[in-house]
Each structure stands twice: as C-alpha cells, then as structure tokens.
Amino acid sequence: MIAETAQQTFLRRRWAITGLLLTAGLINYFDRTIVSVALPAIADDLHIGPGRMGVLLSAFFWSYALMQVPIGGLADRFNLRWLYGGCFALWSVTCGLTGFAGSLAVMIALRMLLGVGESIYLPGGIKAVSVLFAPKDRGLASGLVNCGTRAGLAFGAPLIAALVTAFGWRTAFFLLGFSSLVWLAPWFAAFPRGASTVTAEAGKRDWRLSKVDRNLLGMSLCNIGYGYYFYLMVTWLPTYLVRARGMSLRQAGACAVVPYLTWTLSEPLGGWIADRLVAGGRDEMAVRKWMVAASFLTGLMLIPVALVEGRGPMLALLGGASLVGLSTPNIYSLVQRVSREGEVGFGIGVMNLAGNISGVVAPIATGQILERSGSYLPAFVAAVVVLLAGIPVCWSMVKQPSAVSRQLSAQ
C-alpha cells in the first residue's frame, strides 16, 4: 500500500521530475563542455597542439560510449532514485577534481571517469520518461529532458568563458563541479521513497547486443550521423570562433549562445510539433520520421559558415544549422516506440553507444583534418555528409513494430 501510494505520488510529480532531469542535463553539459570552451587556455598551459587537443576532446567519449549499454541495462533493472543520484554525484566530483590536473594524461583519465558518471544521463532520463508518460506525450517530455544539455551549451559557453577569463580554468572546474552537488537535495525530495522506475519485465530480458533488432539498429545508425554532426559543434565550435574568426574567448562564448540556444529551443519545439500532429490523428512513426528528415536537411547550412565573411551572416547560418535539434526528441521517441516492454533503457543505451562512437571519432577526425588542410571547411562538409546519410537509413530500416510490441509499449 505504501509503495502504491509512493508510485502514485511519483506519477503526479512527473513534470517536476522532468524539470529536475532538464536541470541535470544543464549541469551535465556545464561539466562536459568546460574543456571545449576552456581549451585554448588549457592548451597554452599544458603545451598541446591540435592533434592532442582532439584526443583530449575525445577522451570523455571513450568511457561514455562504452558505458551506454551497461548503464541502459542497469536503468531497466534498478531504481533511478539511487542509480541516477549516485552517478550524478560521481560526475560532479570528477569535474571538480579536474581542476587539480597537472598533465594531459591526468586530464584524459579524469575525462574518462566523467564519462562513466555522465553515462546515466540519457538512458536514465528517457527511461524515466517512458515510465511517467504515455507514448503520445513523450515527444515534448523527451525534448524537455534533453534540451537541458543544449541549454548547458548555450548558457555554459559565456559563463565558462567568463569564469576562465576571471579566475583561470582550474578554478572554473572547481566551481562548476563541486557546486552542482546541491542538485541532489531536490532530486531525493521529489522522488518518493518506495516509488520505482523498474517495470515488471525488468530482469527477464536478454541485453546482449546480438539481440538488437532491425528497428533499433536503424535508429542507432541514424544516430551515428546525428552524433558526428552534433559533437563537432560541441567540441570544436568555440575554438573555431577563437582561432579562425579571431575572437577573444569571451566573445566566442557570447557568439556560441546563438547556435546552442537555437538547439535548446528546437528540441522541445520539435517534440511538441510531432505530438500535436499525432494527437490530430496522423501516424506517429511517419510523423517522427518526417521530422527527423526535415531537420537533418537544415544541417546543410553549416557548410557556408566557413565561407561567409561577416559575423552576422555567420551567426545566422550557425543558428539555422542548429535546427537539426528539432529531430532529437523524435529520435528518442522512436526508440521508445520500437523498444519492447522493460527494454527502453537498453534501447536508448544501444542507440547512444552508436551516437557516441561519433563523439569519439568527430573530435579526433576534425583535429586531423585541420592539421592536414588548415581549414574548417572540409571538416564541416564531412559532418554534414555523415549527418545526411542517416535519413535513408531511418526511413528504410525503422518500421512499425508488431501488434504485440505496440500493445506492450502502450501499457
């Protein structure tokens, strides 16, 4: 009876939980992208060139990607009240400790540990959405959960730039990492004791990658394209603005708000638009796939960013190129739609593993392209080509799940 009451309270608080997950995403990207924004200062201090800069930017994704499937399985099997809270504490403390790093090797090790802690973010957050919301309402909720990360980019870039300029990059790590631990208090207060995110089917499924079906494989391949494009924007954009556009770190942080804020607002908007179309009677799978395709095409605007002269046209194009964010909640909703009961965390983990392989590759590949060509244009072209390759994959491989799967998903 107590557990039933706690579960009802948990469901009534679904928007408060969603808000906390959004805030966790904001903090997640403060802690994740501080290296990208502070990279010019870190590179000067530790004496590293573009090649090793790319390795440092990539290091986070080595562990983050590898942890996606295991943490997705854990999110299905264990209550997120404790699992998410514990991982949040780990990533916050690790971010704070990075301020003590005295060498590239130590920085890389701490970035990998940060990846372990932050791995819960997407599988755990979307798992919570699948428990708290019906399928027709998951687009907006998924967009809100994930747009916190993009808000972290938008508001983190100028904030981190200001902190690094005023106090140095080491103090910036201390402040952002250790202060974020206060989030744990409202999380445990809002998530009632006795409430659970574990479904009746948890522990009965086979989470081996060999069990991945055609739908999930298609979404994973699509997410590789999305991930390569997105992580180029995340990791290299601030350095591009400083070194290719001649901006100060503070100016680069301010200008980065335009594309990152556009991405932030696009995510809940893309989910809301799709939810309204589905509520109006249109087929959910078709609507979400069309949203993915249309938003991926806006990525073409990234290519002329490297060609235009003025700052205004450049920012307008970067903003347009960030409308790719309209696809994000629909990608996550499609994975929830085609996942079997009790396997949403696993499905999101598999998909995010694929997307974060791009997180490993994109920073290193971009660094190598820059060293060989001396230009950002071929790097931008490569990102757009990889992104657009995801459209035919999504349309050809992701199909309507069986009647049994649909019934289970709707329960």
C-alpha positions as CSV (number, residue, x, y, z in Angstrom):
1,M,0.0,0.0,0.0
2,I,2.8,2.4,0.9
3,A,4.7,1.5,-2.4
4,E,1.5,2.1,-4.4
5,T,0.9,5.5,-2.8
6,A,4.5,6.4,-3.4
7,Q,4.2,5.4,-7.1
8,Q,1.0,7.5,-7.5
9,T,2.9,10.5,-6.0
10,F,5.8,9.8,-8.4
11,L,3.4,9.9,-11.4
12,R,1.7,13.1,-10.1
13,R,5.2,14.7,-9.9
14,R,6.1,13.7,-13.5
15,W,6.6,17.3,-14.6
16,A,8.7,18.2,-11.6
17,I,10.9,15.1,-12.2
18,T,11.1,16.2,-15.9
19,G,12.3,19.6,-14.7
20,L,14.9,18.1,-12.5
21,L,16.2,15.9,-15.3
22,L,16.3,19.0,-17.5
23,T,18.4,20.8,-14.8
24,A,20.6,17.7,-14.6
25,G,21.2,18.0,-18.3
26,L,22.1,21.6,-17.9
27,I,24.7,20.8,-15.3
28,N,25.8,17.7,-17.3
29,Y,26.8,19.9,-20.2
30,F,28.4,22.6,-18.0
31,D,30.7,19.8,-16.7
32,R,31.1,18.2,-20.1
33,T,31.9,21.2,-22.3
34,I,34.0,23.2,-20.0
35,V,37.0,21.6,-21.7
36,S,35.8,22.7,-25.1
37,V,35.3,26.3,-24.0
38,A,38.5,26.5,-21.9
39,L,40.5,24.5,-24.5
40,P,42.6,27.5,-25.7
41,A,43.7,28.3,-22.2
42,I,44.3,24.6,-21.3
43,A,46.3,24.1,-24.5
44,D,48.5,27.0,-23.7
45,D,49.0,25.9,-20.1
46,L,49.8,22.2,-20.9
47,H,51.5,23.0,-24.2
48,I,49.4,20.8,-26.5
49,G,48.8,21.1,-30.3
50,P,45.7,20.5,-32.4
51,G,46.3,16.7,-32.7
52,R,46.5,16.2,-28.9
53,M,43.7,18.7,-28.4
54,G,41.5,16.4,-30.4
55,V,42.5,13.5,-28.3
56,L,41.6,15.4,-25.1
57,L,38.2,16.4,-26.5
58,S,37.6,12.8,-27.5
59,A,38.6,11.2,-24.2
60,F,35.3,11.7,-22.4
61,F,33.5,9.7,-25.1
62,W,35.7,6.7,-24.8
63,S,34.2,5.7,-21.5
64,Y,30.8,7.4,-22.1
65,A,30.2,5.4,-25.2
66,L,31.3,2.1,-23.8
67,M,29.1,2.6,-20.7
68,Q,25.9,3.2,-22.6
69,V,24.7,-0.4,-23.0
70,P,25.6,-1.5,-19.5
71,I,24.1,1.6,-17.9
72,G,21.0,1.2,-20.0
73,G,20.5,-2.3,-18.7
74,L,21.1,-1.1,-15.2
75,A,18.5,1.7,-15.7
76,D,16.0,-1.0,-16.6
77,R,16.8,-3.2,-13.6
78,F,17.4,-0.7,-10.8
79,N,15.5,2.2,-9.3
80,L,16.7,5.6,-10.8
81,R,16.2,7.3,-7.5
82,W,19.5,5.8,-6.4
83,L,21.2,4.9,-9.6
84,Y,20.8,8.4,-11.2
85,G,21.6,10.2,-7.9
86,G,24.8,8.2,-7.5
87,C,26.0,8.7,-11.0
88,F,25.3,12.4,-10.7
89,A,27.4,12.7,-7.6
90,L,30.3,10.9,-9.4
91,W,30.3,13.2,-12.4
92,S,30.1,16.3,-10.3
93,V,33.0,15.4,-8.0
94,T,35.1,14.3,-11.0
95,C,34.5,17.6,-12.7
96,G,35.7,19.5,-9.6
97,L,38.8,17.3,-9.3
98,T,39.8,18.1,-12.9
99,G,41.0,21.5,-11.7
100,F,43.9,19.7,-10.0
101,A,45.2,18.1,-13.2
102,G,48.8,18.9,-14.0
103,S,49.3,16.9,-17.2
104,L,47.5,15.8,-20.3
105,A,47.5,12.2,-19.1
106,V,45.7,13.1,-15.8
107,M,43.2,15.3,-17.7
108,I,42.4,12.3,-20.0
109,A,41.9,10.0,-17.1
110,L,39.6,12.3,-15.3
111,R,37.6,13.0,-18.5
112,M,37.1,9.2,-18.9
113,L,35.9,9.0,-15.3
114,L,33.5,11.9,-16.0
115,G,32.2,9.8,-18.9
116,V,31.4,6.9,-16.6
117,G,29.3,9.2,-14.3
118,E,27.5,11.0,-17.1
119,S,26.6,7.8,-18.9
120,I,23.4,7.6,-16.9
121,Y,22.1,10.9,-18.3
122,L,20.3,9.8,-21.5
123,P,19.4,6.1,-20.8
124,G,18.2,7.1,-17.3
125,G,16.3,10.2,-18.3
126,I,14.5,8.6,-21.3
127,K,13.7,5.5,-19.2
128,A,12.0,7.8,-16.7
129,V,10.0,9.5,-19.5
130,S,8.9,6.0,-20.7
131,V,7.6,5.2,-17.2
132,L,6.0,8.6,-16.5
133,F,4.3,9.4,-19.9
134,A,2.1,7.7,-22.4
135,P,3.6,7.3,-26.0
136,K,1.6,10.1,-27.5
137,D,3.0,12.6,-24.9
138,R,6.7,11.5,-25.0
139,G,7.9,13.9,-27.7
140,L,7.6,17.1,-25.6
141,A,8.8,15.3,-22.4
142,S,11.8,13.8,-24.2
143,G,12.6,17.2,-25.7
144,L,12.5,18.9,-22.4
145,V,14.7,16.3,-20.7
146,N,17.3,16.6,-23.4
147,C,17.1,20.3,-24.0
148,G,18.8,20.9,-20.7
149,T,22.0,19.7,-22.3
150,R,21.7,22.2,-25.1
151,A,20.9,24.9,-22.6
152,G,24.1,23.9,-20.9
153,L,25.9,24.7,-24.1
154,A,24.0,27.9,-24.7
155,F,24.4,29.4,-21.2
156,G,27.5,27.5,-20.3
157,A,29.7,28.9,-23.1
158,P,29.5,32.5,-21.9
159,L,29.5,31.5,-18.2
160,I,32.5,29.3,-18.5
161,A,34.3,31.8,-20.7
162,A,33.7,34.5,-18.0
163,L,34.9,32.2,-15.2
164,V,38.1,31.1,-17.1
165,T,38.9,34.7,-18.0
166,A,38.3,36.0,-14.4
167,F,39.7,33.1,-12.4
168,G,41.6,30.7,-14.7
169,W,40.5,27.3,-16.0
170,R,41.4,25.4,-12.8
171,T,39.1,27.4,-10.6
172,A,36.3,27.2,-13.2
173,F,36.4,23.4,-12.8
174,F,36.3,23.7,-9.0
175,L,33.3,26.0,-9.0
176,L,31.2,24.2,-11.6
177,G,31.9,20.7,-10.3
178,F,31.6,20.9,-6.6
179,S,28.7,23.4,-6.5
180,S,26.5,21.2,-8.7
181,L,26.2,18.7,-5.8
182,V,23.3,20.8,-4.4
183,W,21.0,19.3,-7.2
184,L,20.9,16.0,-5.2
185,A,18.7,17.6,-2.5
186,P,15.7,18.3,-4.6
187,W,16.1,15.1,-6.6
188,F,15.8,12.9,-3.5
189,A,13.0,15.1,-2.1
190,A,10.9,14.9,-5.3
191,F,11.4,11.2,-5.9
192,P,9.4,9.5,-3.2
193,R,10.8,6.6,-1.2
194,G,9.1,3.4,-2.4
195,A,8.5,4.7,-5.9
196,S,10.2,2.9,-8.6
197,T,11.1,3.1,-12.3
198,V,11.6,-0.6,-12.6
199,T,8.8,-2.4,-14.7
200,A,7.5,-5.9,-14.2
201,E,9.5,-7.2,-17.2
202,A,12.9,-6.0,-15.8
203,G,15.5,-8.7,-15.4
204,K,13.6,-11.0,-17.8
205,R,15.2,-9.7,-21.0
206,D,18.5,-10.6,-22.7
207,W,20.5,-7.4,-23.0
208,R,23.2,-8.8,-25.3
209,L,24.0,-6.7,-28.4
210,S,23.3,-9.8,-30.5
211,K,19.6,-9.3,-29.6
212,V,19.4,-5.8,-31.2
213,D,16.6,-5.9,-33.9
214,R,16.3,-4.1,-37.2
215,N,14.5,-1.1,-35.8
216,L,17.0,-0.4,-33.1
217,L,19.9,-1.0,-35.5
218,G,18.4,1.5,-37.9
219,M,17.9,4.1,-35.2
220,S,21.5,3.5,-34.0
221,L,23.0,4.0,-37.4
222,C,20.9,7.2,-37.8
223,N,22.2,8.4,-34.5
224,I,25.8,8.0,-35.7
225,G,25.1,10.7,-38.3
226,Y,23.4,12.9,-35.8
227,G,26.2,12.4,-33.2
228,Y,29.1,13.2,-35.6
229,Y,27.4,16.5,-36.6
230,F,26.4,17.4,-33.0
231,Y,29.7,16.6,-31.4
232,L,31.7,18.6,-33.9
233,M,29.5,21.6,-33.0
234,V,30.0,20.9,-29.3
235,T,33.7,20.3,-29.2
236,W,35.3,22.5,-31.9
237,L,32.9,25.4,-32.3
238,P,34.4,27.6,-29.5
239,T,38.0,27.0,-30.8
240,Y,36.8,27.7,-34.3
241,L,35.4,31.1,-33.2
242,V,38.7,32.0,-31.4
243,R,41.2,30.7,-33.9
244,A,39.5,31.0,-37.3
245,R,37.4,34.1,-36.6
246,G,39.9,35.9,-34.4
247,M,37.5,36.4,-31.4
248,S,38.5,36.6,-27.8
249,L,37.4,33.7,-25.5
250,R,34.7,35.9,-24.0
251,Q,33.4,37.0,-27.5
252,A,33.4,33.4,-28.6
253,G,31.4,32.3,-25.6
254,A,28.8,35.0,-26.3
255,C,28.5,34.1,-30.0
256,A,28.2,30.4,-29.3
257,V,24.9,31.2,-27.5
258,V,23.2,31.7,-30.9
259,P,23.6,28.1,-32.2
260,Y,23.4,26.4,-28.8
261,L,20.3,28.3,-27.7
262,T,18.7,27.6,-31.1
263,W,19.3,23.9,-30.5
264,T,17.9,24.2,-26.9
265,L,14.6,25.7,-28.1
266,S,14.4,23.4,-31.1
267,E,14.3,20.2,-29.0
268,P,11.0,20.7,-27.1
269,L,9.5,22.5,-30.1
270,G,10.3,19.5,-32.3
271,G,8.7,17.2,-29.8
272,W,5.7,19.4,-29.3
273,I,5.0,19.7,-33.0
274,A,5.2,16.0,-33.5
275,D,3.0,15.3,-30.5
276,R,0.3,17.7,-31.8
277,L,0.3,16.1,-35.3
278,V,0.0,12.6,-33.7
279,A,-2.8,13.9,-31.5
280,G,-4.6,15.1,-34.6
281,G,-4.7,11.6,-36.0
282,R,-1.5,11.2,-38.0
283,D,0.6,8.1,-37.8
284,E,3.2,8.5,-35.1
285,M,6.0,6.7,-36.8
286,A,5.6,8.6,-40.1
287,V,5.4,12.0,-38.3
288,R,8.5,11.5,-36.3
289,K,10.5,10.2,-39.3
290,W,9.5,13.2,-41.3
291,M,10.6,15.5,-38.5
292,V,14.0,13.7,-38.4
293,A,14.5,14.0,-42.2
294,A,13.4,17.7,-42.4
295,S,15.6,18.8,-39.5
296,F,18.6,16.9,-40.8
297,L,18.4,18.8,-44.0
298,T,18.9,22.1,-42.2
299,G,22.4,20.9,-41.4
300,L,23.4,21.9,-44.9
301,M,23.7,25.5,-43.6
302,L,26.8,24.6,-41.7
303,I,28.9,24.4,-44.9
304,P,28.7,28.1,-45.8
305,V,29.6,29.1,-42.3
306,A,33.3,28.5,-43.2
307,L,32.9,30.7,-46.4
308,V,31.0,33.8,-45.3
309,E,32.9,36.9,-44.2
310,G,30.7,38.9,-41.7
311,R,29.9,37.9,-38.2
312,G,26.2,38.4,-38.6
313,P,25.8,36.1,-41.6
314,M,28.0,33.5,-39.9
315,L,25.8,33.5,-36.8
316,A,22.6,33.4,-38.8
317,L,23.9,30.3,-40.6
318,L,25.0,28.7,-37.4
319,G,21.6,29.3,-35.9
320,G,19.9,27.7,-39.0
321,A,22.3,24.8,-38.9
322,S,21.3,24.1,-35.3
323,L,17.7,23.5,-36.2
324,V,18.9,19.9,-36.5
325,G,17.8,19.9,-32.8
326,L,14.2,19.5,-34.0
327,S,15.0,15.9,-34.7
328,T,16.3,15.0,-31.2
329,P,13.0,14.3,-29.3
330,N,11.7,12.4,-32.2
331,I,14.7,10.2,-32.4
332,Y,14.3,9.4,-28.7
333,S,10.5,8.9,-29.1
334,L,11.1,6.5,-32.0
335,V,13.4,4.4,-29.9
336,Q,10.8,4.2,-27.1
337,R,8.2,3.3,-29.6
338,V,10.1,0.4,-31.1
339,S,11.6,-0.9,-27.8
340,R,9.9,-3.9,-26.0
341,E,8.5,-3.6,-22.5
342,G,11.2,-3.3,-19.9
343,E,13.9,-2.5,-22.5
344,V,13.7,1.3,-23.0
345,G,16.9,1.9,-21.0
346,F,18.7,-0.8,-23.0
347,G,17.4,0.6,-26.3
348,I,18.5,4.1,-25.6
349,G,21.8,2.8,-24.4
350,V,22.5,1.0,-27.6
351,M,21.4,4.0,-29.7
352,N,23.5,6.3,-27.6
353,L,26.5,4.0,-27.8
354,A,26.3,4.3,-31.6
355,G,25.9,8.1,-31.4
356,N,28.9,8.5,-29.1
357,I,31.1,6.4,-31.3
358,S,30.9,9.6,-33.3
359,G,31.7,11.5,-30.2
360,V,35.0,9.6,-30.1
361,V,35.7,10.0,-33.8
362,A,34.5,13.5,-34.6
363,P,36.9,15.5,-32.4
364,I,39.9,13.4,-33.5
365,A,38.9,13.4,-37.2
366,T,38.4,17.2,-37.1
367,G,41.8,17.8,-35.5
368,Q,43.5,15.6,-38.1
369,I,41.6,17.4,-41.0
370,L,42.7,20.8,-39.6
371,E,46.3,19.7,-39.3
372,R,46.3,18.5,-42.9
373,S,44.2,21.1,-44.6
374,G,44.5,24.2,-42.3
375,S,40.8,24.8,-43.0
376,Y,37.5,24.1,-41.2
377,L,35.6,23.8,-44.5
378,P,36.4,20.2,-45.2
379,A,35.6,19.3,-41.6
380,F,32.2,21.0,-41.8
381,V,31.5,19.2,-45.1
382,A,32.4,15.8,-43.6
383,A,30.0,16.4,-40.7
384,V,27.1,17.3,-43.0
385,V,27.7,14.3,-45.3
386,V,27.7,11.9,-42.3
387,L,24.5,13.5,-40.9
388,L,22.5,13.3,-44.1
389,A,23.4,9.6,-44.5
390,G,21.2,9.0,-41.5
391,I,18.0,10.0,-43.5
392,P,17.7,7.0,-45.8
393,V,18.8,4.6,-43.1
394,C,16.0,5.8,-40.8
395,W,13.3,5.6,-43.5
396,S,14.4,2.2,-44.8
397,M,15.2,0.3,-41.6
398,V,12.8,1.7,-39.0
399,K,9.3,0.2,-39.4
400,Q,6.1,-0.1,-37.4
401,P,6.6,-2.5,-34.5
402,S,4.4,-5.6,-34.4
403,A,0.9,-5.5,-32.8
404,V,2.2,-7.3,-29.7
405,S,5.1,-4.8,-29.4
406,R,2.7,-1.9,-29.8
407,Q,0.5,-3.2,-27.1
408,L,3.3,-3.7,-24.7
409,S,4.7,-0.3,-25.5
410,A,1.4,1.4,-24.8
411,Q,1.0,-0.2,-21.4
